[in-house]
Amino acid sequence: MALALIVVFFCALQFTVLKLPLVKLVQVGVGICYTFVGLVIFLTAVTVGFMPIGFEIGCELAKRPYALVTAGFIIGMVVVLAEPAVHVLNKQVEEVTGGLVTKRSMLIALSVGVGVSIGLSMLRIIIGFPIIYYLLPGYFISLALSFFVPKLYTAIAFDSGGVASGPLTSSFILPLAIGSCSVIHDGGDSILNYAFGIVAMVAMTPLITIQILGFKAIVAKLLRNRMMMRRLQDADDEQIIDFV
């Protein structure tokens, strides 16, 4: 149904504005077929595999609260590695920045950020407090960092937040949180209060970690410049060669 609406809208544009040639229409049709098959396979896998397994893992981990936080951190780091959009973003960032921001540094920053967000979310489920206690200081820190880091890192960070909170987070991490909450707080309204909001956490932490990466680059550059100036100031006059 979702694809049908897109196809209808495209056909309307084709007859009124676009008027693409037949070759392009065939390419678009093949792309729509690929999209349909991919969506069917993905949604089937989510219904049969991701959501039930995530729920069961959450229920089992909830019996050991300390293991729940640790496992949440590890699972968060691993899940972001499986997000296809993350790898696309990292490749594009490395190409656009000319290697200034490498794929490896981006991947590490995103993995740590998502891992921390999942671990903190599991801690919130165990203790039971509103998510605003995380979001308010978290976004305040991310906005404060934007005044001190290069705008390039700020732009990358805000894009990374949306990319990290992709389909795997919604289809696996959220059921895991729901399963944990159903055991710790006996389900009910507690699921709405404590399990939901985990996607917002995943979208927030990359804003901080990527900008910290930019802040680290600035500090490293300042230290290199200071060391270079110190070497020039401490140089012996005998080492200076006069070519005149």
Backbone hydrogen bonds in HBPLUS format (Angstrom, degrees):
<---DONOR---> <-ACCEPTOR-->    atom                        ^
c    i                          cat <-CA-CA->   ^        H-A-AA   ^      H-
h    n   atom  resd res      DA  || num        DHA   H-A  angle D-A-AA Bond
n    s   type  num  typ     dist DA aas  dist angle  dist       angle   num
A0005-LEU N   A0001-MET O   3.22 MM   4  6.47 152.7  2.29 145.5 149.9     1
A0006-ILE N   A0002-ALA O   3.34 MM   4  6.69 155.6  2.41 142.2 148.4     2
A0007-VAL N   A0003-LEU O   2.87 MM   4  6.14 158.4  1.92 153.3 159.3     3
A0008-VAL N   A0004-ALA O   2.93 MM   4  6.13 160.8  1.96 149.7 154.7     4
A0009-PHE N   A0005-LEU O   3.00 MM   4  6.18 161.1  2.04 145.8 151.0     5
A0010-PHE N   A0006-ILE O   2.86 MM   4  6.07 154.8  1.93 146.9 154.4     6
A0011-CYS N   A0007-VAL O   2.86 MM   4  6.08 157.6  1.91 149.7 155.7     7
A0012-ALA N   A0008-VAL O   3.04 MM   4  6.28 154.4  2.10 146.6 153.2     8
A0013-LEU N   A0009-PHE O   3.09 MM   4  6.38 156.5  2.15 145.6 151.6     9
A0014-GLN N   A0010-PHE O   2.78 MM   4  5.99 149.1  1.88 148.0 158.0    10
A0015-PHE N   A0011-CYS O   3.09 MM   4  6.31 158.2  2.14 151.0 153.7    11
A0016-THR N   A0012-ALA O   3.21 MM   4  6.27 134.6  2.43 137.2 148.8    12
A0017-VAL N   A0013-LEU O   2.73 MM   4  5.23 154.2  1.79 139.4 148.5    13
A0018-LEU N   A0013-LEU O   2.79 MM   5  5.78 147.8  1.89 137.0 145.6    14
A0019-LYS N   A0014-GLN O   2.98 MM   5  4.80 136.7  2.17 114.5 127.8    15
A0025-LEU N   A0021-PRO O   3.13 MM   4  6.45 153.3  2.20 147.6 155.7    16
A0026-VAL N   A0022-LEU O   2.95 MM   4  6.23 151.7  2.03 150.4 157.0    17
A0027-GLN N   A0023-VAL O   3.11 MM   4  6.43 157.2  2.17 146.7 152.6    18
A0028-VAL N   A0024-LYS O   2.89 MM   4  6.18 158.3  1.94 150.2 156.2    19
A0029-GLY N   A0025-LEU O   2.88 MM   4  6.08 155.7  1.94 145.0 152.0    20
A0030-VAL N   A0026-VAL O   2.92 MM   4  6.22 156.7  1.98 151.0 156.6    21
A0031-GLY N   A0027-GLN O   2.97 MM   4  6.22 158.4  2.02 147.2 153.4    22
A0032-ILE N   A0028-VAL O   2.92 MM   4  6.20 151.4  2.00 149.1 156.8    23
A0033-CYS N   A0029-GLY O   3.03 MM   4  6.31 153.4  2.10 145.7 152.7    24
A0034-TYR N   A0030-VAL O   2.96 MM   4  6.27 160.7  2.00 153.0 157.8    25
A0035-THR N   A0031-GLY O   2.94 MM   4  6.15 157.8  1.99 146.2 152.6    26
A0036-PHE N   A0032-ILE O   2.88 MM   4  6.13 157.3  1.94 148.9 154.7    27
A0037-VAL N   A0033-CYS O   3.01 MM   4  6.26 171.8  2.02 156.8 158.0    28
A0038-GLY N   A0034-TYR O   2.90 MM   4  6.04 163.2  1.92 151.2 156.6    29
A0039-LEU N   A0035-THR O   2.90 MM   4  6.05 158.0  1.95 149.7 155.2    30
A0040-VAL N   A0036-PHE O   3.00 MM   4  6.23 160.6  2.04 151.8 157.0    31
A0041-ILE N   A0037-VAL O   3.00 MM   4  6.21 165.9  2.02 153.2 156.8    32
A0042-PHE N   A0038-GLY O   2.90 MM   4  6.01 164.8  1.93 148.5 153.5    33
A0043-LEU N   A0039-LEU O   2.87 MM   4  5.89 171.5  1.88 151.9 154.8    34
A0044-THR N   A0040-VAL O   2.98 MM   4  5.97 149.8  2.08 140.3 149.0    35
A0045-ALA N   A0041-ILE O   2.94 MM   4  6.13 157.6  1.99 146.7 152.8    36
A0046-VAL N   A0042-PHE O   2.86 MM   4  6.15 151.4  1.95 149.5 158.2    37
A0047-THR N   A0043-LEU O   2.96 MM   4  6.11 161.8  1.99 143.7 148.2    38
A0048-VAL N   A0044-THR O   2.88 MM   4  5.99 163.5  1.91 153.1 157.9    39
A0049-GLY N   A0045-ALA O   2.71 MM   4  5.23 150.7  1.79 134.9 145.1    40
A0050-PHE N   A0045-ALA O   3.08 MM   5  6.47 148.5  2.19 140.0 148.2    41
A0051-MET N   A0046-VAL O   3.06 MM   5  5.75 170.1  2.07 148.5 151.7    42
A0053-ILE N   A0049-GLY O   3.03 MM   4  5.92 163.4  2.05 158.7 164.1    43
A0054-GLY N   A0050-PHE O   2.84 MM   4  5.86 161.2  1.88 151.3 157.6    44
A0055-PHE N   A0051-MET O   2.99 MM   4  6.09 157.8  2.04 147.3 153.2    45
A0056-GLU N   A0052-PRO O   2.98 MM   4  6.19 163.1  2.01 150.0 154.1    46
A0057-ILE N   A0053-ILE O   2.89 MM   4  6.06 164.7  1.91 154.9 159.2    47
A0058-GLY N   A0054-GLY O   3.01 MM   4  6.12 158.4  2.06 143.7 149.8    48
A0059-CYS N   A0055-PHE O   2.99 MM   4  6.27 152.2  2.07 146.7 154.2    49
A0060-GLU N   A0056-GLU O   3.01 MM   4  6.28 158.2  2.06 151.2 156.4    50
A0061-LEU N   A0057-ILE O   2.89 MM   4  6.05 165.4  1.91 155.4 159.6    51
A0062-ALA N   A0058-GLY O   3.01 MM   4  5.98 142.0  2.15 139.7 149.2    52
A0063-LYS N   A0060-GLU O   3.29 MM   3  5.72 155.7  2.35 107.4 114.0    53
A0064-ARG N   A0061-LEU O   2.96 MM   3  5.51 158.4  2.01 115.2 122.2    54
A0067-ALA N   A0064-ARG O   3.01 MM   3  5.38 119.3  2.39 109.3 124.3    55
A0068-LEU N   A0064-ARG O   3.00 MM   4  6.27 137.8  2.18 147.4 160.0    56
A0068-LEU N   A0065-PRO O   3.03 MM   3  4.90 124.6  2.35  90.9 106.1    57
A0069-VAL N   A0065-PRO O   3.26 MM   4  6.69 150.0  2.36 151.4 155.8    58
A0070-THR N   A0066-TYR O   3.30 MM   4  6.57 170.0  2.31 148.4 150.9    59
A0071-ALA N   A0067-ALA O   2.81 MM   4  5.82 163.6  1.84 147.1 152.8    60
A0072-GLY N   A0068-LEU O   2.88 MM   4  5.89 148.0  1.98 138.0 147.3    61
A0073-PHE N   A0069-VAL O   3.06 MM   4  6.33 152.4  2.14 146.2 152.4    62
A0074-ILE N   A0070-THR O   3.07 MM   4  6.39 163.2  2.10 151.9 156.0    63
A0075-ILE N   A0071-ALA O   2.80 MM   4  5.87 168.7  1.81 153.7 157.6    64
A0076-GLY N   A0072-GLY O   2.94 MM   4  5.92 153.2  2.01 139.4 147.1    65
A0077-MET N   A0073-PHE O   3.15 MM   4  6.39 152.1  2.23 143.1 149.6    66
A0078-VAL N   A0074-ILE O   3.06 MM   4  6.36 149.7  2.16 147.6 156.2    67
A0079-VAL N   A0075-ILE O   2.81 MM   4  5.91 163.1  1.84 156.8 161.2    68
A0080-VAL N   A0076-GLY O   3.44 MM   4  6.46 162.4  2.47 142.5 145.2    69
A0081-LEU N   A0078-VAL O   3.05 MM   3  5.32 133.9  2.27 102.4 115.2    70
A0082-ALA N   A0079-VAL O   2.96 MM   3  5.27 143.4  2.09 105.7 116.6    71
A0083-GLU N   A0080-VAL O   3.36 MM   3  5.27 160.4  2.40  98.1 103.8    72
A0086-VAL N   A0083-GLU O   3.18 MM   3  5.44 136.1  2.38 103.3 114.6    73
A0088-VAL N   A0084-PRO O   3.19 MM   4  6.54 156.0  2.25 149.9 156.9    74
A0089-LEU N   A0085-ALA O   2.94 MM   4  6.09 161.0  1.97 145.2 150.3    75
A0090-ASN N   A0086-VAL O   2.92 MM   4  6.14 164.4  1.95 151.5 155.7    76
A0091-LYS N   A0087-HIS O   3.06 MM   4  6.16 158.6  2.11 143.3 148.6    77
A0092-GLN N   A0088-VAL O   3.02 MM   4  6.24 161.9  2.06 150.1 155.1    78
A0093-VAL N   A0089-LEU O   2.86 MM   4  6.05 159.0  1.90 154.9 160.9    79
A0094-GLU N   A0090-ASN O   3.06 MM   4  6.22 162.0  2.09 146.3 150.7    80
A0095-GLU N   A0091-LYS O   3.05 MM   4  6.27 154.4  2.12 146.3 153.2    81
A0096-VAL N   A0092-GLN O   2.89 MM   4  6.02 166.4  1.91 153.4 157.1    82
A0097-THR N   A0093-VAL O   2.96 MM   4  5.97 162.8  1.99 150.0 154.7    83
A0099-GLY N   A0094-GLU O   2.95 MM   5  4.94 148.4  2.05 147.1 152.8    84
A0098-GLY N   A0095-GLU O   3.33 MM   3  5.20 155.6  2.39  96.8 103.7    85
A0100-LEU N   A0097-THR O   3.22 MM   3  5.30 162.9  2.25 105.4 110.4    86
A0106-MET N   A0102-THR O   3.11 MM   4  6.32 161.5  2.15 147.7 153.1    87
A0107-LEU N   A0103-LYS O   2.87 MM   4  5.99 159.8  1.91 147.5 153.4    88
A0108-ILE N   A0104-ARG O   2.94 MM   4  6.15 159.8  1.98 150.6 155.8    89
A0109-ALA N   A0105-SER O   2.99 MM   4  6.12 164.8  2.01 147.1 151.5    90
A0110-LEU N   A0106-MET O   2.91 MM   4  6.09 162.3  1.94 151.8 156.7    91
A0111-SER N   A0107-LEU O   2.88 MM   4  5.96 160.7  1.91 146.5 152.4    92
A0112-VAL N   A0108-ILE O   2.94 MM   4  6.08 169.8  1.95 153.7 156.4    93
A0113-GLY N   A0109-ALA O   2.96 MM   4  6.02 158.7  2.01 142.4 149.3    94
A0114-VAL N   A0110-LEU O   2.90 MM   4  6.04 170.3  1.91 155.2 157.1    95
A0115-GLY N   A0111-SER O   2.89 MM   4  5.95 158.9  1.93 146.8 153.8    96
A0116-VAL N   A0112-VAL O   2.90 MM   4  6.05 159.9  1.94 149.8 154.6    97
A0117-SER N   A0113-GLY O   3.00 MM   4  6.22 156.8  2.06 144.9 151.7    98
A0118-ILE N   A0114-VAL O   2.97 MM   4  6.21 159.9  2.01 153.4 157.5    99
A0119-GLY N   A0115-GLY O   2.97 MM   4  6.14 162.6  2.00 148.1 153.6   100
A0120-LEU N   A0116-VAL O   2.88 MM   4  6.06 162.3  1.91 152.8 157.2   101
A0121-SER N   A0117-SER O   2.94 MM   4  6.07 147.0  2.05 138.7 148.3   102
A0122-MET N   A0118-ILE O   2.94 MM   4  6.21 153.9  2.01 150.3 156.3   103
A0123-LEU N   A0119-GLY O   3.03 MM   4  6.30 149.1  2.12 141.8 150.7   104
A0124-ARG N   A0120-LEU O   2.92 MM   4  6.19 145.5  2.04 141.9 151.2   105
A0125-ILE N   A0121-SER O   3.02 MM   4  6.36 145.9  2.14 142.3 151.3   106
A0126-ILE N   A0122-MET O   3.05 MM   4  6.36 153.0  2.13 145.0 151.7   107
A0127-ILE N   A0123-LEU O   2.98 MM   4  6.21 173.3  1.99 154.9 156.1   108
A0128-GLY N   A0124-ARG O   2.64 MM   4  5.24 145.0  1.75 136.3 148.4   109
A0133-TYR N   A0130-PRO O   3.34 MM   3  6.07 161.5  2.37 114.3 118.3   110
A0134-TYR N   A0131-ILE O   2.90 MM   3  5.45 153.6  1.97 115.2 123.2   111
A0135-LEU N   A0131-ILE O   3.04 MM   4  6.36 166.5  2.06 153.6 157.1   112
A0136-LEU N   A0132-ILE O   3.03 MM   4  5.62 166.7  2.05 138.4 142.8   113
A0138-GLY N   A0134-TYR O   3.01 MM   4  5.91 149.4  2.11 146.4 156.1   114
A0139-TYR N   A0135-LEU O   2.92 MM   4  5.92 172.6  1.92 153.3 154.4   115
A0140-PHE N   A0136-LEU O   3.13 MM   4  6.18 146.7  2.25 139.6 149.4   116
A0141-ILE N   A0137-PRO O   2.91 MM   4  6.08 154.8  1.97 145.7 151.2   117
A0142-SER N   A0138-GLY O   3.02 MM   4  6.30 161.2  2.06 147.5 152.8   118
A0143-LEU N   A0139-TYR O   2.94 MM   4  6.01 158.2  1.99 143.2 148.7   119
A0144-ALA N   A0140-PHE O   2.93 MM   4  6.05 151.2  2.01 142.0 150.6   120
A0145-LEU N   A0141-ILE O   2.90 MM   4  6.11 154.9  1.96 151.0 157.3   121
A0146-SER N   A0142-SER O   3.28 MM   4  6.45 137.5  2.47 134.7 144.7   122
A0147-PHE N   A0144-ALA O   3.23 MM   3  5.77 160.0  2.28 111.4 117.1   123
A0148-PHE N   A0145-LEU O   2.97 MM   3  5.38 158.4  2.01 114.4 121.4   124
A0149-VAL N   A0145-LEU O   3.15 MM   4  6.29 136.9  2.35 159.7 171.8   125
A0153-TYR N   A0150-PRO O   3.07 MM   3  5.67 123.8  2.40 113.0 123.8   126
A0154-THR N   A0150-PRO O   3.32 MM   4  6.74 155.5  2.39 146.7 153.8   127
A0155-ALA N   A0151-LYS O   2.93 MM   4  6.14 162.6  1.96 153.2 156.6   128
A0156-ILE N   A0152-LEU O   3.02 MM   4  6.26 163.0  2.05 149.6 154.6   129
A0157-ALA N   A0153-TYR O   2.85 MM   4  5.94 154.8  1.91 144.6 151.9   130
A0158-PHE N   A0154-THR O   3.09 MM   4  6.34 161.6  2.13 151.6 154.6   131
A0159-ASP N   A0155-ALA O   3.18 MM   4  6.41 150.6  2.27 144.9 152.8   132
A0160-SER N   A0156-ILE O   2.86 MM   4  6.03 150.1  1.95 147.1 156.2   133
A0161-GLY N   A0157-ALA O   3.09 MM   4  6.37 143.0  2.23 146.3 154.7   134
A0163-VAL N   A0159-ASP O   3.17 MM   4  6.43 153.5  2.24 147.0 154.9   135
A0164-ALA N   A0160-SER O   2.87 MM   4  5.92 163.9  1.89 154.7 157.6   136
A0170-SER N   A0166-GLY O   3.43 MM   4  6.82 158.4  2.48 150.4 155.7   137
A0171-SER N   A0167-PRO O   2.93 MM   4  6.02 153.0  2.00 149.1 157.0   138
A0172-PHE N   A0168-LEU O   2.90 MM   4  5.61 138.4  2.08 141.8 148.0   139
A0174-LEU N   A0169-THR O   3.11 MM   5  6.48 147.6  2.22 163.6 173.6   140
A0176-LEU N   A0172-PHE O   3.11 MM   4  6.26 150.3  2.20 141.8 150.6   141
A0177-ALA N   A0173-ILE O   2.94 MM   4  6.27 152.3  2.02 149.8 156.9   142
A0178-ILE N   A0174-LEU O   2.91 MM   4  6.20 155.2  1.97 151.4 158.9   143
A0179-GLY N   A0175-PRO O   2.85 MM   4  6.05 159.8  1.89 150.7 155.3   144
A0180-SER N   A0176-LEU O   3.03 MM   4  6.26 159.4  2.08 146.0 151.5   145
A0181-CYS N   A0177-ALA O   2.92 MM   4  6.08 161.4  1.96 148.0 153.4   146
A0182-SER N   A0178-ILE O   2.90 MM   4  6.05 147.7  2.00 145.5 154.4   147
A0183-VAL N   A0180-SER O   3.24 MM   3  5.42 134.6  2.46  98.4 109.9   148
A0184-ILE N   A0180-SER O   2.97 MM   4  6.19 171.8  1.98 157.9 160.4   149
A0185-HIS N   A0181-CYS O   2.90 MM   4  5.51 158.4  1.95 138.7 146.0   150
A0191-ILE N   A0188-GLY O   3.33 MM   3  6.10 156.0  2.39 116.5 120.5   151
A0192-LEU N   A0189-ASP O   3.09 MM   3  5.33 119.4  2.48 101.4 115.1   152
A0193-ASN N   A0189-ASP O   3.08 MM   4  6.39 146.5  2.20 145.5 155.7   153
A0194-TYR N   A0190-SER O   2.82 MM   4  5.79 159.5  1.86 152.7 156.0   154
A0195-ALA N   A0191-ILE O   3.03 MM   4  4.91 138.7  2.20 118.5 130.9   155
A0196-PHE N   A0191-ILE O   3.30 MM   5  6.72 151.4  2.39 167.8 175.5   156
A0201-MET N   A0197-GLY O   3.18 MM   4  6.55 144.7  2.31 141.0 150.3   157
A0202-VAL N   A0198-ILE O   3.05 MM   4  6.36 154.7  2.12 143.3 149.6   158
A0203-ALA N   A0199-VAL O   2.99 MM   4  6.23 147.4  2.10 144.0 152.8   159
A0204-MET N   A0200-ALA O   3.10 MM   4  6.21 126.7  2.40 133.6 146.5   160
A0204-MET N   A0201-MET O   3.09 MM   3  5.08 135.9  2.29  95.2 107.7   161
A0205-THR N   A0201-MET O   3.17 MM   4  6.35 167.9  2.19 164.3 162.5   162
A0207-LEU N   A0204-MET O   3.03 MM   3  5.60 137.8  2.21 115.5 126.7   163
A0208-ILE N   A0205-THR O   2.98 MM   3  5.31 132.5  2.21 107.2 119.3   164
A0209-THR N   A0205-THR O   3.02 MM   4  6.35 168.2  2.04 160.7 163.1   165
A0210-ILE N   A0206-PRO O   3.01 MM   4  5.71 165.7  2.03 141.2 145.9   166
A0212-ILE N   A0208-ILE O   2.85 MM   4  6.05 144.7  1.98 146.6 157.3   167
A0213-LEU N   A0209-THR O   2.97 MM   4  6.24 142.8  2.12 138.4 148.5   168
A0214-GLY N   A0210-ILE O   3.08 MM   4  6.51 145.6  2.21 139.2 148.0   169
A0215-PHE N   A0211-GLN O   2.83 MM   4  6.14 152.4  1.90 144.6 152.7   170
A0216-LYS N   A0212-ILE O   2.80 MM   4  6.01 150.2  1.89 145.9 153.8   171
A0217-ALA N   A0213-LEU O   3.08 MM   4  6.37 147.6  2.19 139.6 148.0   172
A0218-ILE N   A0214-GLY O   3.08 MM   4  6.41 151.6  2.16 146.6 153.5   173
A0219-VAL N   A0215-PHE O   3.02 MM   4  6.28 164.9  2.04 150.8 154.4   174
A0220-ALA N   A0216-LYS O   2.91 MM   4  6.07 160.2  1.95 149.1 154.9   175
A0221-LYS N   A0217-ALA O   3.02 MM   4  6.18 153.1  2.10 142.1 149.2   176
A0222-LEU N   A0218-ILE O   2.98 MM   4  6.27 158.2  2.02 151.9 157.6   177
A0223-LEU N   A0219-VAL O   2.94 MM   4  6.17 158.7  1.99 150.7 156.5   178
A0224-ARG N   A0220-ALA O   2.98 MM   4  6.19 155.6  2.04 145.6 152.1   179
A0225-ASN N   A0221-LYS O   2.99 MM   4  6.23 161.2  2.03 148.8 153.9   180
A0226-ARG N   A0222-LEU O   2.92 MM   4  6.11 154.1  1.99 146.2 153.7   181
A0227-MET N   A0223-LEU O   2.91 MM   4  6.11 159.2  1.95 148.8 154.2   182
A0228-MET N   A0224-ARG O   2.95 MM   4  6.15 154.7  2.02 147.2 154.3   183
A0229-MET N   A0225-ASN O   2.97 MM   4  6.21 158.8  2.02 147.9 152.9   184
A0230-ARG N   A0226-ARG O   2.91 MM   4  6.12 152.8  1.99 145.7 153.7   185
A0231-ARG N   A0227-MET O   2.98 MM   4  6.21 152.7  2.06 145.3 152.0   186
A0232-LEU N   A0228-MET O   3.07 MM   4  6.34 153.0  2.14 144.2 151.5   187
A0233-GLN N   A0229-MET O   2.91 MM   4  6.14 153.9  1.98 146.7 153.8   188
A0234-ASP N   A0230-ARG O   2.90 MM   4  6.00 147.8  2.01 144.4 152.9   189
A0235-ALA N   A0232-LEU O   3.45 MM   3  5.26 157.9  2.50  94.7 100.8   190
A0239-GLN N   A0236-ASP O   3.01 MM   3  5.53 154.5  2.08 112.0 119.8   191
A0240-ILE N   A0237-ASP O   3.11 MM   3  5.45 161.5  2.14 109.7 115.6   192
